[in-house]
Amino acid sequence: MLHAAELLDTAPERIVYVGDDLCDVQAGFAAGMITVATAYGYCGNDIPPHHWHANHVVDSPEDLQQLLRDIG
């Protein structure tokens, strides 16, 4: 993820990392990125997405689209 940020010539803290699993949010957080947990899609563990400590949680693709507009 940090390599991708470097290739994009963008600071990690300016990147929004969206994931549908706890490990996605953990990886984005570790990289210093803004994290968004999706409460739809895979969500393949026992811990609900709202408890993943992401910067944001969205419940639908439409919510994600609006969030990206708001923080963009």
C-alpha positions in Angstrom: 0.0 0.0 0.0 2.8 2.4 0.8 4.5 1.4 -2.5 1.3 2.3 -4.3 1.1 5.6 -2.5 4.7 6.3 -3.6 4.0 5.4 -7.2 1.0 7.7 -7.1 3.3 10.4 -5.6 0.6 10.9 -2.9 1.1 11.0 0.9 -0.6 8.0 2.5 -2.7 10.3 4.8 -4.4 11.7 1.6 -5.4 8.2 0.4 -8.8 6.7 1.3 -8.6 2.9 1.8 -11.9 1.1 1.5 -12.3 -2.4 2.8 -14.9 -5.0 3.6 -12.9 -7.0 6.1 -11.2 -6.1 9.4 -7.8 -6.8 8.0 -8.4 -4.2 5.3 -9.1 -1.5 7.9 -6.1 -2.6 10.0 -3.8 -2.4 6.9 -5.0 1.0 5.9 -4.6 2.3 9.4 -1.1 0.9 9.7 -0.2 2.6 6.4 -1.5 5.9 7.8 -4.4 6.1 5.3 -8.0 7.2 5.9 -10.0 4.0 6.4 -13.5 3.3 5.3 -15.2 0.0 6.4 -18.1 -1.2 4.3 -20.9 -2.8 6.2 -21.9 -4.6 3.0 -20.0 -7.1 0.9 -17.7 -9.7 2.4 -17.5 -8.6 6.1 -16.2 -12.1 6.8 -15.4 -12.2 10.5 -17.4 -12.2 13.7 -16.7 -8.5 14.6 -19.3 -6.1 13.0 -17.8 -3.4 10.7 -19.0 -0.7 13.0 -16.5 -2.0 15.6 -13.4 -2.1 13.3 -12.3 1.4 14.4 -12.3 2.7 10.8 -12.4 6.4 10.3 -15.7 6.0 8.5 -18.3 3.2 8.0 -20.7 3.1 5.1 -23.8 0.9 4.7 -24.2 1.0 1.0 -22.3 1.9 -2.3 -24.4 5.1 -2.4 -23.1 6.0 1.1 -19.6 5.4 0.0 -20.0 7.5 -3.1 -21.4 10.4 -1.0 -18.6 10.0 1.6 -15.9 10.2 -1.1 -17.5 13.4 -2.4 -17.6 14.9 1.1 -14.0 14.1 2.0 -12.6 14.6 -1.6 
